Amino acid sequence: MKLCVPGDKLCSVEDCIPGKGVYLRHGYIYSSLAGYVFKKNEGEELPVISVVRETETQLLPDVGAIVTCKVTSINPRYAKVLILYVGSTPLKDRFRGTIRKEDVRATEKDKVETYKSFRPGDIVLAKVISLGDVQSNYLLTTAENELGVVVAHSEAGAQMVPISWCEMQCPLTHAKEFRKVARVQPEYLQA
């Protein structure tokens, strides 16, 4: 496997067909990415030449995907999160997400109070409902029973235990705090 940087001359158009991560200029194929050069025969008479950044492709959150995220900040209108996992696959890059007040639960949307659903540091299971772009975040929802807070820590620093769909309790101080608690399904639990 050969490494290349943007602008490297890879071969002539008579030798290969340009694929992903390359561009054509004056009869030659050049790399447009820093990465690994791949030549692959796909049934044509000439091999397809491509450049990929890494040997494994980057997984991206997609609409409908279940993601695990960490709450970074909250305000009355939404909670900001960092997306850490898509399904059970950890992400190399961190993606930002937003859970709007109206996307916290399916019923009584007008009565939702963000600070009674999430706190900074909470680990949340959510579903992607809209893709982000460079300026904005992924839009997420927890409006299903299986989605919501899965790990939360109390002010005493202990991991809290869910006692209902809207409350968690500290095992040390027995103090109760409001959260939008997820009813975690067995397929989301790691052994």
C-alpha positions in Angstrom: 0.0 0.0 0.0 1.4 3.3 -1.1 1.0 6.6 0.9 0.4 9.8 -1.0 -0.4 13.5 -0.3 -2.6 15.9 -2.3 -1.1 16.8 -5.6 0.9 13.6 -6.0 1.0 12.3 -9.6 -0.3 8.7 -9.4 -0.4 7.5 -13.1 -1.5 8.3 -16.6 -5.1 8.1 -17.7 -4.0 5.4 -20.2 -3.0 3.1 -17.2 -6.0 3.6 -14.8 -9.6 4.9 -14.5 -9.9 7.7 -11.8 -12.0 6.7 -8.7 -12.6 8.5 -5.4 -10.0 10.8 -3.8 -8.3 11.7 -7.1 -8.6 14.2 -9.9 -7.7 14.3 -13.6 -5.4 17.0 -15.1 -3.6 17.1 -18.4 -3.8 13.3 -19.0 -2.6 12.3 -15.5 -4.4 11.3 -12.3 -3.4 13.1 -9.2 -4.3 12.5 -5.5 -6.7 15.0 -3.9 -6.3 13.5 -0.4 -3.6 12.4 1.9 -4.0 8.7 2.3 -3.5 5.3 0.7 -3.5 4.5 -3.0 -5.7 1.6 -4.1 -5.9 0.0 -7.5 -8.9 -2.3 -8.1 -10.1 -4.1 -11.2 -13.9 -3.9 -11.4 -14.3 -5.8 -14.6 -13.1 -3.1 -16.9 -10.0 -3.3 -19.0 -8.2 -0.7 -16.8 -8.0 -0.8 -13.0 -9.8 2.0 -11.0 -7.3 4.0 -8.9 -8.6 5.6 -5.7 -7.2 7.3 -2.6 -8.7 6.7 0.9 -7.7 8.5 4.1 -7.5 5.3 6.2 -7.7 1.6 5.7 -11.1 1.6 7.5 -13.8 4.0 6.5 -15.2 6.6 8.9 -18.7 5.8 10.2 -21.1 8.7 10.2 -24.3 9.2 12.1 -27.2 8.6 9.6 -30.9 9.4 9.9 -32.6 6.7 12.0 -29.4 5.6 13.6 -29.3 5.0 17.4 -26.4 7.0 18.9 -24.8 7.3 22.3 -23.9 10.8 23.3 -22.7 12.9 26.3 -24.6 16.0 27.3 -22.3 19.0 27.2 -24.7 21.9 28.0 -28.4 22.6 28.5 -30.6 25.6 28.2 -34.4 26.0 28.4 -34.8 25.3 24.6 -32.4 22.4 24.0 -29.5 20.2 25.2 -26.2 20.1 23.4 -24.4 16.8 23.1 -21.3 15.1 21.7 -22.0 11.9 19.7 -19.6 9.2 20.9 -21.0 6.0 19.3 -23.2 5.0 16.4 -24.8 1.8 17.5 -22.0 0.0 19.3 -19.2 1.4 17.1 -17.1 4.2 18.6 -16.5 7.3 16.4 -13.0 8.5 15.6 -14.2 12.1 15.3 -16.6 13.8 17.6 -19.9 15.0 16.1 -22.1 17.6 17.8 -25.8 17.1 18.3 -28.8 18.9 19.6 -31.9 17.5 21.4 -34.6 20.2 21.2 -37.2 20.6 23.9 -39.9 19.3 21.6 -37.9 16.2 20.7 -37.4 15.0 24.3 -40.5 12.9 24.6 -43.5 11.9 22.5 -46.3 13.1 24.7 -46.9 16.5 26.5 -44.2 18.1 24.4 -45.3 21.6 25.7 -44.6 20.6 29.3 -41.0 19.4 28.8 -38.4 21.2 30.8 -34.9 20.5 29.5 -33.2 20.7 33.0 -35.6 18.0 34.3 -34.7 15.7 31.4 -30.9 16.0 31.1 -27.9 17.4 32.9 -24.3 18.0 31.6 -22.3 14.8 31.8 -25.3 12.5 31.3 -24.9 9.6 28.8 -27.9 9.5 26.5 -29.3 7.1 23.9 -30.9 9.1 21.1 -32.0 8.7 17.5 -30.8 10.9 14.6 -33.7 12.7 13.0 -31.8 15.1 10.7 -28.2 15.4 9.4 -26.0 18.2 10.4 -23.7 20.3 8.2 -20.6 22.3 8.9 -22.4 25.1 10.8 -25.2 23.1 12.5 -25.4 20.0 14.6 -27.1 16.7 14.1 -30.7 16.9 15.3 -31.6 14.1 17.7 -34.7 12.8 19.5 -35.3 10.8 22.7 -39.1 10.6 22.1 -39.2 6.8 22.4 -39.3 4.7 25.6 -36.0 3.0 24.7 -34.3 6.4 24.3 -33.1 8.9 27.0 -30.6 9.0 29.9 -28.8 5.7 30.5 -26.0 6.8 32.8 -26.1 9.8 35.2 -24.1 10.8 38.2 -25.4 12.5 41.3 -23.9 15.6 43.0 -22.3 13.1 45.4 -20.5 11.5 42.3 -22.3 8.2 42.5 -23.9 6.6 39.4 -27.6 7.0 39.8 -30.2 4.3 39.5 -33.4 4.7 37.5 -36.6 4.5 39.7 -39.2 5.6 37.1 -39.3 6.9 33.5 -38.7 10.4 34.8 -36.5 10.0 37.9 -33.2 8.6 39.0 -31.9 8.2 42.6 -28.5 8.5 44.1 -27.6 5.2 46.0 -25.5 7.1 48.5 -27.7 10.1 49.5 -31.0 8.7 48.2 -31.6 12.1 46.6 -33.9 11.9 43.6 -33.3 13.9 40.4 -35.5 14.3 37.3 -34.3 12.8 34.1 -35.9 11.5 30.8 -34.9 7.9 31.6 -34.4 5.3 28.8 -35.9 1.9 29.2 -32.7 0.2 27.9 -33.4 -2.8 25.6 -31.1 -5.9 25.9 -29.5 -5.3 22.4 -28.1 -2.0 23.7 -26.5 -3.5 26.8 -22.8 -4.4 26.6 -21.6 -7.4 28.6 
